[in-house]
Structures are given as structure tokens and as C-alpha cells.
């Protein structure tokens, strides 16, 4: 039967002008995103009143904000879940052994950085008025020792220097040094609290 070749010719004749029209208009098929493209994308800007937004806009948290981005956890602390974050200042990060921060920020150490940062967070909203003395489970799964003394609050060995900063999705307690979980003891000069 000769209808198949005629239908093929007819289809090519009808579709070719459409393809040429797309070329003339500059329409192109969307390019596929590569792994490199995905890595170069900046995380979405968090709401200013979220934990992530307050950290990003805080003058003393530039290192923490960059570390959160590098660890891929900014969106976690910009979302709806309620968290308490013990947030180390830039000065706290500068107390780490030399080159430790640079090693943690390397792409191959992303999971270690993530674990370190999630050790500074607790699921739930805890202010100084409802935080209890003892151990509390961090988001990375390891316990943080909470010490409530006369006019002082400590998480592990870190002193809370500015407590109860309220965010839409929890509370930030500013601390004076980076807390280190036992799972990272010895990595790049880190010493567990």
C-alpha cells in the first residue's frame, strides 16, 4: 500500500514549517540542569523573621549563615518547623583551631559540617523560661547538656550571652563558642564539649 509513504511525506511537509518557525522566533527546548548548575544556585532568601532570616541578617552571624548554606540546612531553619538554635557568633567560630573552619566548609566535609550545625539545634521552641536543666536531644541525635545556674545558661560548655531571640519558627540563644558533638571529636582539631 502506498498510503504510508504519502502520509510520511505529508507529515514532514506539515511539521517542517513549524520547526522553522520555532527557530526563527528563537524558541529552544529548555536546557537540562546539570549538577554544576544546581550547586551554583543560591538558596532562596529566608523570611527575615525566621530563624534562618534572623541569622542571615544578624551582624555577628555571617560565618554561621555561610556555614548553614554550605551544609544545605538554611531552608530547614526558614521553614515552619519549630526549633531552638544555640547560635555561635563569628567570634565563637574564630576560637576554633586554625584551619578547622576551612576544612569543615570543603564540599567533601558537608555531612560533618551539617552534623556540627544540627548539634546546635533542638526540635521545639524553648526559651529560658521553659528550658529544663539536664540533657536535651539535638537535631543531629546527640545530647546537649543544659546547665541553668544563677543568672547564667549554658549549653554544653558554651555560655548563652544573649538568650530568647524570638523568631516565627522558634528561639535563638546566642552562644560564645562552637559546641562540638562527640561524633566529631578529633576531626580537624575539634574537641567535644
C-alpha positions as CSV (number, residue, x, y, z in Angstrom):
1,X,0.0,0.0,0.0
2,X,1.3,3.5,-1.0
3,X,-0.5,5.4,1.8
4,X,2.3,5.1,4.4
5,X,4.9,6.9,2.3
6,X,2.4,9.6,1.3
7,X,1.4,10.1,5.0
8,X,5.1,10.4,5.9
9,X,5.8,13.0,3.2
10,X,2.6,14.8,4.2
11,X,3.7,14.8,7.9
12,X,7.2,16.1,7.1
13,X,5.7,18.8,4.9
14,X,3.3,20.0,7.5
15,X,5.7,19.8,10.5
16,X,8.9,21.3,8.9
17,X,7.4,24.9,8.7
18,X,6.6,24.7,12.4
19,X,10.1,23.7,13.3
20,X,11.5,26.5,11.2
21,X,9.1,29.0,12.8
22,X,10.4,28.0,16.3
23,X,13.9,28.6,15.1
24,X,13.1,32.0,13.7
25,X,11.3,33.0,16.9
26,X,14.3,31.9,18.9
27,X,12.4,29.2,20.8
28,X,14.5,26.5,22.1
29,X,13.9,23.4,24.1
30,X,14.7,24.0,27.8
31,X,18.2,23.0,28.7
32,X,18.7,20.2,31.2
33,X,20.1,21.3,34.5
34,X,23.5,19.9,35.3
35,X,24.9,19.0,38.7
36,X,27.2,22.1,38.5
37,X,24.2,24.4,37.8
38,X,22.4,23.0,40.9
39,X,25.5,23.6,43.1
40,X,25.8,27.2,41.9
41,X,22.2,28.1,42.8
42,X,21.9,30.2,46.0
43,X,19.3,29.0,48.5
44,X,16.0,31.0,48.5
45,X,16.2,34.1,50.7
46,X,14.5,33.1,54.0
47,X,11.8,35.3,55.6
48,X,13.5,37.9,57.8
49,X,11.6,36.8,60.9
50,X,12.5,33.1,60.6
51,X,15.5,31.7,62.5
52,X,17.5,31.5,59.2
53,X,16.5,35.0,58.2
54,X,17.5,36.4,61.6
55,X,20.8,34.6,61.4
56,X,21.4,35.8,57.9
57,X,20.7,39.4,58.8
58,X,22.5,39.4,62.1
59,X,25.7,41.3,62.1
60,X,27.5,38.7,64.3
61,X,26.4,35.6,62.4
62,X,28.0,35.9,58.9
63,X,30.1,32.7,59.4
64,X,27.1,30.8,60.7
65,X,24.9,31.9,57.8
66,X,27.6,30.8,55.2
67,X,28.0,27.5,57.0
68,X,24.3,26.9,57.0
69,X,24.2,27.5,53.3
70,X,27.2,25.2,52.7
71,X,25.6,22.5,54.8
72,X,22.3,22.8,53.0
73,X,20.3,23.5,56.1
74,X,19.2,27.1,55.6
75,X,15.8,26.1,54.3
76,X,15.2,23.8,57.4
77,X,15.5,26.8,59.7
78,X,13.5,29.0,57.3
79,X,10.5,26.6,57.3
80,X,7.6,26.0,59.5
81,X,9.1,23.6,62.0
82,X,9.7,24.9,65.5
83,X,13.4,24.9,66.6
84,X,15.6,26.2,69.3
85,X,19.0,27.2,68.0
86,X,22.2,27.8,70.1
87,X,23.8,30.2,67.6
88,X,27.6,30.7,67.8
89,X,28.8,34.2,66.8
90,X,31.5,35.0,64.3
91,X,33.9,35.4,67.3
92,X,32.9,31.9,68.5
93,X,33.9,30.4,65.2
94,X,37.2,32.3,65.3
95,X,38.0,30.4,68.5
96,X,38.1,27.1,66.6
97,X,41.6,25.7,65.9
98,X,43.4,27.2,62.9
99,X,42.1,25.9,59.5
100,X,39.3,23.9,61.1
101,X,36.5,26.1,59.7
102,X,38.1,26.0,56.2
103,X,38.2,22.2,56.4
104,X,34.6,22.0,57.5
105,X,33.5,24.2,54.6
106,X,35.0,21.9,52.0
107,X,32.4,20.1,49.9
108,X,33.7,16.7,50.9
109,X,33.0,17.5,54.6
110,X,29.5,18.7,54.0
111,X,28.0,15.9,56.2
112,X,30.4,16.7,59.1
113,X,29.5,20.4,58.9
114,X,25.8,19.5,58.7
115,X,26.2,17.3,61.8
116,X,28.1,20.1,63.7
117,X,25.5,22.7,62.9
118,X,22.5,20.4,63.7
119,X,24.1,19.7,67.0
120,X,23.3,23.4,67.8
121,X,19.6,22.9,67.3
122,X,16.8,21.2,69.3
123,X,13.3,20.4,67.9
124,X,10.8,22.6,69.6
125,X,10.6,26.1,70.9
126,X,12.5,26.5,74.2
127,X,13.0,29.9,75.9
128,X,14.9,30.4,79.2
129,X,11.6,30.1,81.0
130,X,10.8,26.6,79.7
131,X,14.2,25.1,79.2
132,X,15.0,22.5,81.8
133,X,18.3,21.5,83.3
134,X,19.7,18.2,82.1
135,X,20.2,16.7,78.7
136,X,18.2,17.5,75.6
137,X,18.4,15.7,72.2
138,X,19.9,17.8,69.4
139,X,18.6,17.6,65.9
140,X,21.7,15.6,64.9
141,X,20.6,13.0,67.6
142,X,23.3,13.6,70.1
143,X,22.5,15.0,73.6
144,X,23.3,18.6,74.7
145,X,23.9,19.2,78.4
146,X,21.8,22.2,79.6
147,X,23.1,23.9,82.8
148,X,20.9,26.6,84.4
149,X,22.8,28.3,87.1
150,X,22.4,31.6,88.9
151,X,21.9,34.2,86.2
152,X,23.6,32.0,83.6
153,X,22.5,29.5,81.0
154,X,25.0,27.1,79.4
155,X,24.6,24.6,76.6
156,X,27.5,22.1,77.0
157,X,30.4,24.5,77.8
158,X,29.0,27.4,75.7
159,X,27.7,30.3,77.7
160,X,24.4,31.8,76.4
161,X,25.3,35.5,76.0
162,X,22.1,36.7,74.5
163,X,19.0,34.5,75.2
164,X,15.5,34.3,73.9
165,X,15.7,36.0,70.5
166,X,12.2,35.1,69.2
167,X,11.6,34.1,65.6
168,X,8.5,33.0,63.8
169,X,9.7,29.4,63.9
170,X,11.4,29.2,67.3
171,X,14.0,30.8,69.5
172,X,17.7,31.7,69.1
173,X,20.1,31.7,72.1
174,X,23.4,33.3,71.1
175,X,26.4,31.4,72.5
176,X,30.1,32.3,72.9
177,X,31.7,29.2,71.3
178,X,31.0,26.4,68.9
179,X,29.7,23.3,70.5
180,X,31.3,20.0,69.3
181,X,29.4,16.7,69.4
182,X,31.3,13.6,70.4
183,X,30.9,12.2,66.9
184,X,33.2,14.9,65.6
185,X,35.8,14.8,68.4
186,X,39.2,14.9,66.9
187,X,38.1,15.9,63.4
188,X,40.3,18.8,62.1
189,X,41.3,19.7,65.6
190,X,37.8,19.8,67.1
191,X,37.4,18.8,70.7
192,X,34.0,17.6,72.0
193,X,32.5,19.6,74.9
